[in-house]
Amino acid sequence: MPGKMSATLADLLKHPEVQKVTDNINPELIQRRKYIPPISDVFSALYTVLEETDKYKFTIDREAEKQLPGIIKNKVQTIAGVESPEVSFKEKYCKKRNIGIVFSGGPAPGGHNVIAGIYDAAKAANPKNRIFGFLIGPDGIIENETIEITGNLVDAYRNLGGFGMIRTGRTKIDTAEKVALSRETCKKLDLDAIVVVGGDDSNTNAAFLAQEMADDGVQVIGVPKTIDGDIQVRDADGNVLCAMSFGFHTAARAFAGEISNLCTDSSSDVKYWHICKVMGRVASHLALEVALQTHANMTLIGEDLADYVDMRRIEKAEKERTVDYTAYGMTLRHLSRVVCDAIVRRAAVGKNYGVLVIPEGVLEFINEIQVFIIKLNTIIAEYNTTRDTDFHLNFPTLEDKLEYLRRLARRSREEGSFSIWSSRDDDLFNDIPAFFQEGLLMERDSHGNFQFSQVETDKVLMGLVRDYLGILRERGAYKIGIERAFYKKTLGKENLDPDYFGPILFRNYDEAAFLLVKPSVISVKTLRQTLIKAGAIRKDEAIPASVEKIYKKSVAKFKTQLHFYGYDGRGNDPTQFDCTYTYNLGLTVFSLIANGATGQMAAIKNLESGFSKWEPVGIPIAALMHLEERKGKLALVLEKSVVDVASPAFRIAKAFREKWLAASPGEDNYRKPGPVRFAGETEESRPLTLVLNALG
């Protein structure tokens, strides 16, 4: 019998249909690989030239001038197509080149098409051009770990997500030793150029590499990559040169698709609040785009919270002739109250469910949390620097860390000049739940940044929300509204007069479609007392079953499901927008290299206006850099872009908050963005954020 079954299985495994459905290659993959993105008009010419422009001005940081003298005077370069240039130009443009490409930081959908664009342009200019991929990020440059990128390899990854072709890493080339090793790699490969595909830190690294490698004749070009969408470039006058980094649209659409499904589930099962944390450590761009895509009931935007002003506190302080500085900026406690208010209002119209979207870095915009993060970052960095050891190794447990902080607090009392960690800081910190203390004291990332993605932001906030909802429930303020028709039908089954019991049970019986049980009725016991007092039942009588049923249905239970959206979106296959965007970025990179540029970031201007108006440009990276605290020290970095609360996209989303909250009778206002399709008449041409901002 076993032999017969084995033979049958062997036959099954050989069956063409089995082999077809279990193959790694499916029709969608074949279609993706075959797709050829459209190219900007300038790239239809045989050659391209760079034209420097003085139209765009930047505020140059003095430290950038000092550290990056070779590239600080770079200007914005536009690209133009040329069919028949001079022979000397052709020779320079088409000379044989070796180009190295490195992915740096987290994956973002579309990276493979950057490589495809560079490869296609390089081979069109000179078939002898060679493209090398540095393996596993900048470590590949330092250790000379490479593969040569071939046509077959490029074709296997066209229009596909991830960074699987050469993989990625987070190492920074930030020491003399690493630069020396990188220089040696360039010499061994006889490289003409290095292309750094990454976020703000990676493009910062590209600027310093461009400075270091200039004398060796190695050009360095950066490419803006981050799903967070926090690389956006404007000049000093507000002119937009790069509206969004690549990968953002795909990740936002992937998150929106999943969160839209939760909106459907929430309004079907009608018993859960789905708490959705989305990536975005510093900026809330993803949360804003998801809000526009899904119309989730509530979306927190960190940048909006930072601008919050509590007018009630200000008015109170004015009456007392004092200044309440805590009135400026959202506190964690007040934020929890805002969320509670939305939950209570929806419950009042029978909707004790919903979807809340939270950016992972929302705590960075909360005053007291930000103060703690800054102080703890400084304490940890100073400890590691002065002792040449590691804070987290020396203090492995939470209690060890807390004891060290207590010692600092005692020192502040004894030494008037020591103020980094005061007794007040220590007292406030000890009021925070232990799991959140651990989060705030966790190990920083390789750049010295606090790792918001590792902190259970949703758990911190929802813990406060749950506690306050409990208080509101005891006060009788958090109740589920009872539909009037249901109430009447329920009492009618027991032959009771709903109009008699209505004013006794409900606080709004004469005016509302959804009836709210009186605040004083918070238990079966208080229900009984209310009925007796009104003469509806005698002391020895039982509560009518239908009345008790109505009361129990009004009792609100707060149930949540927590979700995190990050890595799944990073690995998604790119949207048509990101496929096209990144392929044109690759073509832009080669144009910059072929025309001798270095220290520039390849970008596409007018992304917000649709493909026909796209303009490939080179942006000077050094001009975008400024001093920022990293690992307790000031360092030159590329500035991250946060949500502009004055932008049309944010103002429009804010105007729809009340509608999307849907704290009124009737249907919710959820939007179905649909899945990420590769092609189709209904596919979005660009992020909704950009569509709306283009109107402004």
C-alpha positions as a printed Julia matrix, in Angstrom:
696×3 Matrix{Float64}:
   0.0    0.0     0.0
   2.73   2.57    0.87
   4.49   1.78   -2.4
   1.31   2.38   -4.37
   0.73   5.74   -2.63
   4.32   6.8    -3.3
   3.96   5.96   -6.96
   0.75   7.97   -7.13
   2.42  10.98   -5.5
   5.36  10.69   -7.89
   2.95  10.73  -10.82
   1.18  13.76   -9.34
   4.44  15.66   -8.96
   5.19  15.08  -12.64
   1.74  16.25  -13.76
   1.99  19.46  -15.88
  -0.75  21.23  -13.91
   0.97  20.49  -10.59
   4.26  21.78  -11.95
   2.53  24.87  -13.3
   0.77  25.9   -10.08
   3.76  25.12   -7.84
   6.33  26.89  -10.02
   7.98  30.05   -8.65
   7.13  31.75  -11.94
   3.51  32.83  -12.34
   1.69  34.98  -14.91
   1.85  38.12  -12.74
   5.62  37.77  -12.4
   6.04  37.26  -16.14
   3.94  40.36  -16.84
   5.97  42.44  -14.38
   9.3   41.42  -15.82
   8.16  42.22  -19.36
   6.8   45.66  -18.54
   8.82  48.57  -19.96
   8.18  51.81  -18.06
   7.66  55.02  -20.06
  10.63  57.38  -20.11
  10.79  61.15  -19.87
  11.1   62.92  -23.22
  14.72  63.96  -22.62
  15.79  60.31  -22.49
  14.4   59.55  -25.94
  17.38  61.44  -27.38
  20.64  59.62  -28.09
  22.56  61.81  -25.64
  21.8   64.06  -22.7
  23.55  67.16  -21.39
  23.47  68.9   -18.03
  22.52  72.55  -17.74
  23.35  74.34  -14.48
  20.74  76.76  -13.24
  20.82  79.59  -10.72
  17.05  79.51  -10.38
  17.17  77.58   -7.11
  18.8   78.98   -3.97
  19.8   77.18   -0.78
  20.76  78.32    2.69
  24.25  76.89    3.05
  25.37  75.63    6.45
  28.81  76.96    7.42
  29.88  73.56    8.66
  28.92  72.04    5.29
  31.11  74.68    3.6
  33.96  73.68    5.87
  33.65  69.91    5.55
  32.53  69.63    1.91
  34.46  72.34    0.05
  34.75  70.34   -3.17
  31.0   69.96   -3.75
  29.41  72.76   -1.7
  29.21  75.06   -4.73
  27.32  72.51   -6.83
  24.17  73.86   -8.44
  20.93  72.26   -9.52
  21.42  70.62  -12.9
  18.61  70.09  -15.37
  18.87  67.49  -18.13
  18.26  68.1   -21.8
  18.31  65.7   -24.75
  20.76  66.1   -27.63
  20.78  64.15  -30.9
  23.99  65.31  -32.62
  26.55  66.79  -30.23
  30.19  67.47  -31.05
  32.54  64.52  -31.5
  34.5   65.36  -28.34
  31.27  65.26  -26.32
  30.3   61.91  -27.84
  33.67  60.43  -26.94
  33.41  61.62  -23.36
  29.77  60.54  -23.01
  30.32  57.1   -24.53
  33.69  56.26  -23.0
  33.96  52.89  -21.29
  32.97  53.16  -17.61
  32.8   50.92  -14.56
  29.94  51.89  -12.24
  29.26  50.49   -8.77
  25.79  50.48   -7.16
  25.01  50.03   -3.47
  21.7   49.77   -1.61
  21.87  51.31    1.85
  19.28  51.12    4.64
  15.89  49.43    4.57
  14.41  48.1     1.33
  11.96  50.22   -0.66
   9.89  49.05   -3.64
  11.46  50.09   -6.94
  15.15  49.76   -6.14
  15.68  47.14   -8.82
  14.38  49.52  -11.47
  16.99  52.08  -10.47
  19.57  49.45  -11.37
  17.66  48.58  -14.56
  17.6   52.24  -15.64
  21.33  52.67  -15.0
  22.14  49.39  -16.75
  20.03  50.12  -19.85
  21.39  53.66  -20.22
  24.99  52.57  -19.65
  24.82  49.74  -22.17
  23.1   51.98  -24.73
  25.95  54.49  -24.41
  28.65  51.83  -24.62
  28.08  48.05  -24.57
  31.49  47.67  -22.88
  30.34  49.59  -19.8
  30.32  47.38  -16.71
  27.95  47.65  -13.74
  28.9   46.18  -10.37
  26.6   45.62   -7.44
  28.07  45.89   -3.94
  26.68  43.06   -1.82
  24.81  43.62    1.45
  25.13  47.38    1.49
  28.16  49.6     2.17
  30.0   46.62    3.69
  30.33  45.44    0.09
  32.29  48.61   -0.75
  34.51  48.33    2.33
  35.21  44.62    1.82
  35.11  44.57   -2.01
  32.24  42.1    -2.12
  30.63  42.52   -5.54
  28.86  40.84   -8.4
  28.82  42.03  -11.98
  25.3   42.92  -13.01
  24.34  41.3   -16.3
  21.39  41.68  -18.62
  19.91  38.36  -17.49
  20.16  39.41  -13.84
  18.51  42.77  -14.51
  15.71  41.11  -16.5
  15.03  38.7   -13.63
  14.35  41.6   -11.24
  12.69  44.24  -13.42
   9.68  45.87  -11.73
  10.01  43.61   -8.68
  10.11  44.68   -5.04
  12.8   44.24   -2.43
  16.55  44.59   -2.78
  17.17  40.89   -3.41
  19.43  41.38   -6.42
  22.35  42.67   -4.33
  20.69  42.99   -0.87
  21.24  45.86    1.52
  22.9   46.87    4.8
  23.16  49.77    7.25
  26.9   50.23    7.66
  28.17  53.8     7.33
  31.46  54.66    5.68
  32.26  57.19    8.4
  35.85  56.58    9.49
  39.23  57.13    7.87
  39.83  53.37    7.87
  36.54  52.62    6.08
  37.2   55.37    3.52
  40.67  53.97    2.87
  39.27  50.47    2.31
  36.56  51.89    0.04
  39.18  53.77   -1.95
  41.14  50.53   -2.36
  38.01  48.77   -3.66
  37.46  51.53   -6.22
  41.04  51.14   -7.45
  40.78  47.36   -7.75
  37.56  47.61   -9.74
  38.79  50.65  -11.67
  35.52  52.38  -10.8
  34.47  55.62  -12.42
  31.42  56.12  -10.23
  29.52  54.89   -7.18
  25.74  55.16   -6.91
  24.34  55.22   -3.36
  20.65  54.32   -3.18
  19.38  55.25    0.27
  17.69  57.59    2.71
  18.85  60.74    4.45
  21.82  59.14    6.22
  22.87  57.26    3.09
  22.76  60.39    0.93
  24.73  62.19    3.64
  27.28  59.41    3.32
  27.23  59.88   -0.46
  28.15  63.56   -0.05
  31.14  62.75    2.14
  32.21  59.97   -0.24
  31.99  62.41   -3.16
  34.28  64.79   -1.26
  36.75  62.04   -0.36
  36.82  60.37   -3.79
  37.06  63.52   -5.92
  40.84  63.43   -6.2
  40.65  59.77   -7.25
  38.34  60.66  -10.12
  35.46  58.62   -8.68
  32.06  60.26   -9.02
  29.39  59.66   -6.36
  25.66  60.06   -7.04
  22.86  59.64   -4.5
  19.32  58.38   -5.09
  16.43  59.27   -2.71
  14.96  56.1    -1.21
  12.68  55.74    1.82
   9.14  54.48    2.27
   8.68  57.05    5.06
   8.58  59.76    2.41
  10.8   62.01    4.51
  13.21  62.92    1.7
  11.55  65.86    0.02
  13.63  68.7    -1.38
  12.67  72.36   -1.56
  14.93  75.31   -2.11
  15.07  78.37    0.14
  12.1   79.91   -1.68
   9.94  76.81   -1.28
  10.29  75.55   -4.86
   9.78  71.77   -4.91
  12.64  69.86   -6.53
  11.82  66.38   -5.2
   8.27  65.89   -3.95
   8.7   62.34   -2.64
  11.3   59.61   -2.28
  10.69  56.37   -4.13
   8.97  53.44   -2.44
   6.53  55.67   -0.53
   3.59  55.2    -2.88
   3.87  51.41   -2.92
   4.24  51.08    0.86
   1.35  53.47    1.5
  -0.88  51.59   -0.94
   0.08  48.25    0.62
  -0.71  49.52    4.12
  -3.92  51.16    2.9
  -5.1   47.92    1.33
  -4.64  46.02    4.59
  -6.16  48.78    6.73
  -9.11  49.06    4.34
  -9.73  45.37    4.93
  -9.79  46.09    8.66
 -12.32  48.87    8.08
 -14.51  46.28    6.38
 -13.96  43.77    9.19
 -14.58  46.37   11.88
 -17.94  47.43   10.43
 -18.9   43.78    9.92
 -18.03  42.3    13.3
 -18.88  45.58   15.11
 -16.96  44.81   18.28
 -13.29  45.75   17.73
 -11.25  48.91   17.47
  -8.37  48.09   15.15
  -5.27  50.04   16.21
  -2.96  50.33   13.21
   0.61  51.55   13.71
   2.33  52.43   10.45
   6.0   53.14    9.8
   7.19  56.72   10.04
   9.71  57.36   12.81
  10.2   61.08   12.24
   7.46  62.04    9.79
   3.78  61.08    9.46
   3.6   61.08    5.63
   2.56  57.41    5.49
  -0.17  57.91    8.08
  -1.52  60.91    6.13
  -1.53  59.02    2.83
  -3.25  56.03    4.48
  -5.9   58.38    5.9
  -6.57  59.75    2.42
  -6.61  56.26    0.93
  -8.9   54.58    3.5
 -10.82  57.29    5.41
 -10.05  55.43    8.64
 -12.15  56.75   11.51
  -9.24  58.49   13.19
  -5.66  59.16   12.13
  -3.1   60.82   14.35
  -0.58  63.09   12.6
   2.43  63.79   14.79
   3.23  67.16   13.22
  -0.31  68.33   14.0
   0.04  67.3    17.64
   3.26  69.3    17.95
   1.37  72.47   16.99
  -1.43  71.86   19.46
  -2.31  74.69   21.85
  -4.61  74.09   24.82
  -6.65  77.3    24.88
  -8.44  76.33   28.1
  -5.14  76.19   29.97
  -4.03  79.5    28.48
  -7.29  81.19   29.49
  -7.02  79.75   33.0
  -3.43  80.96   33.33
  -4.38  84.44   32.09
  -7.06  84.7    34.77
  -4.44  83.7    37.35
  -1.94  86.12   35.78
   0.57  83.34   35.14
   1.96  81.51   32.09
   1.23  77.8    31.64
   3.96  76.51   29.33
   2.39  73.03   29.35
  -0.46  74.5    27.28
   1.8   74.47   24.22
   2.15  71.07   22.62
   0.16  67.89   23.1
   0.72  65.81   26.22
   0.39  62.03   26.21
  -2.47  62.22   28.69
  -4.38  64.79   26.64
  -3.85  62.77   23.47
  -5.41  59.75   25.16
  -8.4   61.93   26.08
  -8.8   63.01   22.43
  -8.88  59.36   21.35
 -11.33  58.51   24.14
 -13.65  61.28   23.04
 -13.81  59.84   19.51
 -14.48  56.32   20.84
 -17.23  57.54   23.19
 -18.91  59.61   20.47
 -19.01  56.68   18.05
 -20.32  54.35   20.74
 -23.13  56.83   21.44
 -24.52  56.19   17.94
 -24.16  52.44   18.2
 -20.65  52.19   16.69
 -18.49  50.69   19.41
 -15.87  49.82   16.83
 -13.55  51.58   14.43
 -10.08  51.98   12.98
  -7.36  54.2    14.44
  -4.12  54.88   12.5
  -1.01  55.89   14.46
   2.41  56.78   12.98
   5.14  54.85   14.8
   6.94  58.07   15.72
   3.93  59.83   17.22
   5.6   59.87   20.64
   8.38  62.02   19.21
   5.84  64.83   18.97
   4.71  64.49   22.6
   6.51  67.05   24.77
   7.34  65.1    27.89
   8.36  62.0    25.91
  10.63  64.03   23.62
  12.36  65.58   26.64
  13.0   62.12   28.08
  14.36  60.85   24.74
  16.74  63.81   24.34
  18.01  63.49   27.9
  18.42  59.7    27.77
  20.12  59.87   24.34
  22.63  62.32   25.82
  23.17  60.24   28.98
  23.72  57.01   27.04
  25.98  58.65   24.42
  28.06  60.41   27.09
  28.41  57.19   29.08
  29.62  55.24   26.04
  32.05  57.99   24.98
  33.65  58.76   28.35
  34.01  55.14   29.46
  34.81  53.48   26.12
  32.25  50.82   26.96
  28.56  50.12   26.35
  25.78  51.39   28.6
  23.46  48.49   27.78
  26.1   45.84   28.46
  27.01  47.37   31.81
  23.36  47.8    32.84
  21.59  44.76   31.36
  18.37  44.89   33.39
  15.78  47.63   33.75
  16.49  47.89   37.47
  20.22  48.36   36.76
  19.41  51.25   34.4
  16.94  52.83   36.83
  19.51  52.66   39.63
  22.04  54.48   37.44
  19.45  57.2    36.75
  18.75  57.46   40.48
  22.47  58.03   41.07
  22.4   60.84   38.49
  19.4   62.37   40.24
  21.24  62.29   43.59
  24.23  63.9    41.9
  22.01  66.72   40.6
  20.93  67.46   44.17
  24.52  67.5    45.41
  26.06  69.39   42.46
  24.22  72.51   41.35
  26.03  72.51   37.99
  24.83  69.0    37.08
  21.35  69.17   35.57
  21.01  66.54   32.86
  18.85  64.28   35.07
  17.09  65.94   38.01
  15.04  64.5    40.85
  11.92  65.74   39.06
  12.97  63.85   35.93
  13.47  60.75   38.02
  10.1   61.07   39.73
   8.26  61.6    36.44
  10.11  58.71   34.82
   9.17  56.38   37.65
   5.49  57.15   37.02
   5.78  55.62   33.54
   4.81  51.92   33.16
   7.8   49.57   33.34
   7.42  48.29   29.77
   7.57  51.88   28.49
  10.59  52.67   30.68
  12.32  49.71   29.04
  11.35  51.07   25.63
  12.78  54.51   26.36
  16.0   52.95   27.67
  16.47  50.45   24.84
  19.62  50.36   22.75
  19.83  53.11   20.11
  20.29  52.27   16.43
  23.59  52.5    14.57
  23.02  56.23   13.99
  22.3   56.91   17.67
  18.59  57.35   16.99
  15.86  56.23   19.36
  14.19  53.18   17.78
  10.52  54.12   17.78
   9.6   51.04   15.74
  10.74  48.88   18.67
   8.53  50.69   21.18
   4.94  49.56   21.51
   3.63  53.05   20.84
   0.13  51.71   20.37
   0.32  49.81   23.66
   1.48  52.94   25.53
  -1.33  55.09   24.16
  -4.06  52.48   24.33
  -3.15  51.66   27.93
  -3.99  55.25   28.86
  -7.09  55.16   26.65
  -8.32  51.96   28.28
  -7.79  53.37   31.78
  -9.69  56.57   31.03
 -12.52  54.73   29.27
 -12.88  52.73   32.48
 -13.31  55.99   34.4
 -15.84  57.25   31.84
 -17.74  53.97   32.09
 -17.98  54.35   35.88
 -19.25  57.9    35.36
 -21.85  56.64   32.94
 -20.39  58.63   30.05
 -19.18  55.69   27.91
 -22.27  53.85   26.71
 -23.47  52.26   23.5
 -26.41  54.05   21.93
 -29.54  51.92   21.46
 -31.39  52.28   18.2
 -34.91  53.54   18.95
 -36.63  50.98   16.73
 -34.76  48.13   18.38
 -35.7   49.42   21.83
 -39.37  49.64   20.95
 -39.4   46.2    19.35
 -37.64  44.62   22.33
 -40.06  46.06   24.91
 -43.02  45.29   22.64
 -42.21  41.58   22.8
 -42.91  41.74   26.55
 -46.0   43.9    26.04
 -44.34  46.84   27.82
 -44.98  50.46   26.86
 -41.68  51.85   25.47
 -42.9   55.43   25.87
 -43.44  54.83   29.57
 -40.03  53.28   30.24
 -38.15  55.53   27.79
 -37.9   58.7    29.91
 -37.01  56.58   32.93
 -34.13  54.76   31.18
 -32.7   57.26   28.73
 -31.36  60.78   29.01
 -32.3   61.72   25.42
 -35.52  59.82   24.8
 -37.43  62.73   23.26
 -34.79  63.82   20.74
 -32.41  61.15   19.4
 -32.39  58.22   17.0
 -29.9   56.45   19.26
 -30.89  56.35   22.91
 -28.36  56.74   25.73
 -28.99  55.16   29.1
 -28.82  57.72   31.91
 -25.31  58.29   33.4
 -26.55  57.21   36.86
 -27.42  53.74   35.55
 -24.06  51.94   35.6
 -25.05  48.49   36.85
 -28.01  46.16   37.2
 -28.25  47.35   40.8
 -28.5   51.03   39.85
 -30.95  50.09   37.08
 -33.17  48.43   39.63
 -32.97  51.44   41.96
 -33.89  53.79   39.09
 -36.96  51.72   38.16
 -38.12  51.49   41.77
 -37.67  55.23   42.32
 -39.72  55.96   39.2
 -42.47  53.57   40.34
 -41.95  51.32   37.32
 -41.49  48.23   39.55
 -42.03  47.42   43.25
 -39.15  46.54   45.58
 -40.1   42.85   45.5
 -40.46  42.75   41.7
 -37.83  41.59   39.22
 -36.53  43.87   36.49
 -38.45  43.16   33.26
 -36.27  40.92   31.08
 -36.56  43.21   28.05
 -35.51  46.26   30.07
 -32.49  44.43   31.49
 -31.6   43.28   27.96
 -31.63  46.87   26.73
 -29.4   47.96   29.63
 -26.86  45.18   29.02
 -26.74  46.03   25.34
 -25.8   49.6    26.31
 -22.79  48.5    28.37
 -19.65  49.39   26.39
 -16.73  46.99   26.27
 -13.55  48.28   24.69
 -11.92  45.52   22.64
  -8.86  46.14   20.48
  -6.76  44.39   17.89
  -3.24  45.77   17.43
  -1.48  45.78   14.06
   1.88  47.02   12.79
   2.5   47.87    9.14
   6.09  48.27    8.05
   8.16  45.41    6.72
   5.32  44.01    4.61
   5.02  47.31    2.72
   8.78  47.58    2.24
   8.8   44.23    0.46
   5.78  44.85   -1.76
   6.16  44.78   -5.53
   6.15  48.41   -6.72
   3.15  50.24   -8.08
   3.24  51.44  -11.65
   4.12  54.89  -10.3
   7.18  53.59   -8.44
   8.23  51.38  -11.37
   8.22  54.38  -13.68
   9.72  56.75  -11.12
  12.67  54.53  -10.27
  13.45  53.55  -13.85
  13.66  57.23  -14.77
  15.8   57.85  -11.68
  18.21  55.22  -13.03
  18.35  56.98  -16.39
  18.95  60.27  -14.56
  21.84  58.73  -12.61
  23.63  57.67  -15.77
  23.1   61.07  -17.35
  24.73  62.71  -14.31
  27.64  60.27  -14.42
  28.16  60.55  -18.2
  28.29  64.32  -17.87
  30.85  64.33  -15.05
  28.63  65.23  -12.07
  29.46  64.22   -8.51
  27.96  64.98   -5.09
  24.53  65.24   -6.71
  21.24  63.53   -5.89
  19.31  62.19   -8.87
  15.7   63.35   -8.69
  12.57  63.86  -10.73
  10.97  67.3   -10.52
   7.18  67.73  -10.92
   6.26  64.29   -9.59
   3.14  65.9    -8.21
   2.01  67.03  -11.67
   1.83  63.78  -13.59
   4.24  61.96  -15.89
   4.06  64.27  -18.9
   5.56  67.09  -16.81
   8.31  65.11  -15.1
  11.77  66.71  -15.32
  14.9   64.77  -14.33
  17.38  66.87  -12.34
  20.53  66.65  -10.26
  20.32  68.29   -6.82
  23.42  69.3    -4.81
  23.45  67.16   -1.66
  25.87  69.33    0.32
  23.54  72.33    0.05
  20.79  70.33    1.76
  22.83  69.4     4.82
  22.69  70.95    8.28
  23.92  70.25   11.8
  21.82  67.84   13.86
  22.41  65.97   17.11
  23.5   62.36   16.56
  24.82  60.15   19.36
  25.0   63.17   21.63
  27.09  65.19   19.15
  26.34  67.64   16.36
  26.84  66.14   12.91
  26.13  67.18    9.33
  23.13  65.32    7.95
  20.51  65.64    5.26
  17.42  67.22    6.79
  14.33  65.03    6.98
  11.07  66.45    5.68
   8.01  66.25    7.93
   4.33  66.75    7.12
   3.61  70.38    6.37
   0.42  71.18    8.3
  -0.15  74.12    5.94
  -0.13  71.86    2.86
  -3.36  71.24    0.92
  -3.16  67.47    1.56
  -3.1   67.87    5.33
  -5.66  70.67    5.43
  -8.06  68.66    3.28
  -7.61  65.54    5.45
  -8.18  67.67    8.56
 -11.36  69.13    7.05
 -12.72  65.59    6.6
 -11.87  64.37   10.11
 -15.4   64.75   11.42
 -16.93  63.07    8.38
 -14.52  60.14    8.51
 -15.0   59.75   12.26
 -18.67  59.2    11.4
 -19.84  59.76   14.97
 -23.42  60.08   13.75
 -26.17  57.68   12.7
 -25.69  56.11    9.32
 -22.97  54.39    7.36
 -19.26  54.9     7.86
 -17.32  56.74    5.16
 -14.64  54.15    4.42
 -12.84  54.24    1.08
 -11.61  51.11   -0.69
  -8.24  51.82   -2.33
  -8.11  48.34   -3.85
  -5.05  46.11   -4.14
  -1.73  47.17   -5.65
  -2.18  46.22   -9.27
   0.62  46.54  -11.72
  -1.45  47.92  -14.55
  -5.0   48.87  -15.31
  -7.22  51.82  -16.14
  -8.03  52.43  -12.46
  -4.45  52.38  -11.22
  -3.39  55.61   -9.49
  -0.87  57.72  -11.34
   0.72  59.08   -8.14
   0.19  59.33   -4.35
  -2.98  61.16   -3.27
  -0.81  63.4    -1.1
   0.92  64.67   -4.23
  -2.34  64.97   -6.17
  -3.77  67.26   -3.48
  -0.57  69.23   -2.91
  -0.41  69.97   -6.64
  -3.64  71.94   -6.19
  -1.85  74.28   -3.81
